[in-house]
Amino acid sequence: MAGRADDLHQLMDRRRSVRMLSDEPVPVGLIEAAVRTASTAPSGAHQQPWQFIAISDPATKREIRLAAEAEERINYEEHRMNDAWQHELAPLGTDWHKEFLEIAPWIVVLFEERYGIRDDGSKRTHYYVKESCGIAAGMFITALHNMGLATLTHTPTPMAFLTKLLGRGAHERPFVLFPVGFPVEDCQVPRLARKPLDQVLTIIGPDPQ
């Protein structure tokens, strides 16, 4: 068990958010496999309040890029993101340009279902929607990394344009956007150090072994 745990940690510790994505094709079966894995996530009352929308159509990807860049340009250049936020982002080298949204072979948008709709049209309450979608998103990222694909979590704020552009219902709200593909051969990512275990874990009580 310890060996399996260490193997998984070493695999995931190599994961990075990648913006330098290739246009190399990715078979749809791999996207389907990642969503199947994500859909094993626990959810409030087992409502599974998520929808994954996978886009490979070039025209739609371009529309998404242009709409996202319009919002992000306001964030960066018109200070919808405050100075402190931009200061924290500076070492990552990000700006409002999001060319990876058009280059990546796939864009996958995770929508949260704020409530369900029964066959008779009535509403069905969903519980712990954001928590459930957050767990599913993490498992989606893990599945992609495990199969050798790269992605990043992109949340152009506000994201309401995705609901309209992708023709989603009023009960759905964009949660996070994932460009998915292979890294370019000369891909560069920031050299990041993760917090050590003693800064993220507190143990109360003795080891029960």
PyMOL commands that set and color helices and strands:
alter all, ss='L'
color gray80, all
select helices_A, chain A and resi 2-13+28-38+58-77+83-92+100-103+129-146+160-165+197-199
alter helices_A, ss='H'
color red, helices_A
select strands_A, chain A and resi 50-55+106-113+115-117+123-125+150-151+172-181
alter strands_A, ss='S'
color yellow, strands_A
deselect
rebuild
show_as cartoon
